[in-house]
Amino acid sequence: MRNQRYQNYFDEEVLAAHPVKLIHLLYRGALDSIASARRYLKLGDIRARSRAVTKAMRIITELSHSLNREEGGEVSGNLADLYAYIETLLIRANIEQSDPPLAEAEKLLGSLAEAWEAHTSEPVPEERHADTYEPVSCAC
């Protein structure tokens, strides 16, 4: 029951979040999943490691799909390439069952998250109206 209340709270937070906050949540979720994958790798829990890597890959894919390639120009192209590289690292880590690709993916994504937070450090409105923003899916 408690888990259901947490899930409901989380669902409400995501549905009401400003798009800038959603990107922050996606970065945080991907980093948490990679950290979990590294922990499960050390423990030898193959199934849990694979699930964590898959979750991170889904989030990275969502970040890539959310790029506005028309207006983003070179920056969005570079981000798309970087996201693709991170996905390659995650696939390699899962196939090889090795930590170095996970560590590199975590470092790259951590740098992107820090840059995103620094760039968007201005206050984000907490409330929004449903018709104000384009819908964003969160494949987690």
C-alpha positions in Angstrom: 0.0 0.0 0.0 2.8 2.4 0.9 4.5 1.7 -2.4 1.3 2.6 -4.3 1.1 5.9 -2.4 4.6 6.7 -3.4 3.9 5.8 -7.0 0.8 8.0 -7.0 2.8 10.9 -5.6 5.6 10.4 -8.2 3.1 10.1 -11.0 1.5 13.4 -9.9 4.9 15.1 -9.6 5.8 14.0 -13.2 2.4 15.0 -14.6 2.6 18.5 -13.0 6.3 19.1 -13.7 7.6 21.9 -15.9 9.5 20.5 -18.9 12.8 21.7 -17.5 12.1 19.7 -14.3 11.2 16.7 -16.4 14.6 16.7 -18.1 16.2 17.0 -14.6 14.2 14.0 -13.4 15.2 12.0 -16.5 18.9 12.7 -15.9 18.5 11.8 -12.2 16.7 8.6 -13.1 19.4 7.5 -15.7 22.2 8.3 -13.2 20.4 6.3 -10.5 19.9 3.4 -12.8 23.6 3.3 -13.9 24.7 3.5 -10.2 22.3 0.5 -9.5 23.7 -1.4 -12.5 27.3 -0.9 -11.2 26.2 -2.1 -7.7 24.4 -5.1 -9.1 27.4 -5.9 -11.3 29.6 -6.0 -8.2 27.1 -8.2 -6.4 26.9 -10.6 -9.4 23.1 -10.1 -9.8 22.9 -10.4 -13.6 19.1 -10.0 -13.8 19.0 -6.9 -11.7 22.0 -5.4 -13.5 20.4 -6.0 -16.8 17.1 -4.4 -15.7 19.0 -1.3 -14.4 20.9 -1.0 -17.7 17.7 -1.4 -19.7 16.0 1.3 -17.6 19.0 3.7 -18.2 18.9 3.0 -21.9 15.1 3.8 -22.1 15.7 7.1 -20.3 18.6 8.0 -22.6 16.4 7.1 -25.6 13.7 9.4 -24.2 16.2 12.2 -23.7 17.3 11.7 -27.3 13.7 11.8 -28.6 13.0 14.9 -26.7 15.6 16.9 -28.6 14.3 19.7 -30.8 16.6 19.0 -33.8 15.1 21.8 -35.9 15.6 24.6 -33.4 18.5 23.1 -31.5 20.9 23.1 -34.4 24.4 21.9 -33.7 23.8 21.6 -30.0 21.0 19.1 -30.4 23.0 17.2 -33.0 25.9 16.9 -30.6 23.6 15.8 -27.8 22.1 13.2 -30.0 25.5 11.8 -30.8 26.5 11.8 -27.2 23.3 10.1 -26.1 23.9 7.4 -28.9 27.4 6.9 -27.5 26.2 6.5 -24.0 23.7 3.9 -25.2 26.5 2.1 -26.9 28.5 2.1 -23.6 25.5 0.7 -21.8 25.0 -2.1 -24.4 28.7 -2.9 -24.2 28.6 -3.0 -20.4 25.7 -5.3 -20.4 27.2 -7.7 -23.0 30.7 -7.7 -21.5 29.4 -7.6 -17.9 32.1 -5.0 -17.1 32.2 -1.8 -15.1 34.4 0.5 -17.2 31.7 1.3 -19.8 29.2 1.9 -17.0 31.7 4.2 -15.3 32.2 6.2 -18.5 28.5 6.4 -19.2 27.9 7.6 -15.6 30.7 10.2 -15.9 29.4 11.6 -19.3 25.8 11.7 -18.1 26.8 13.3 -14.8 28.6 16.0 -16.7 25.6 16.6 -18.9 23.3 16.7 -15.8 25.6 19.3 -14.1 25.7 21.4 -17.2 21.9 21.2 -17.5 21.4 22.2 -13.9 23.9 25.1 -14.2 22.2 26.3 -17.4 18.7 26.1 -15.9 19.5 27.4 -12.4 16.8 30.0 -12.7 13.6 29.2 -10.8 11.1 26.9 -12.5 7.4 27.6 -12.1 5.9 24.8 -10.1 2.4 25.0 -11.4 1.3 24.7 -15.0 -1.8 24.3 -17.0 -2.3 21.1 -19.1 -2.6 23.1 -22.3 0.6 25.1 -21.8 3.2 22.5 -22.8 3.6 19.8 -25.2 3.1 16.3 -23.6 6.3 14.5 -22.7 6.4 10.8 -22.2 8.7 9.2 -19.6 9.7 5.7 -20.7 11.2 4.4 -17.4 
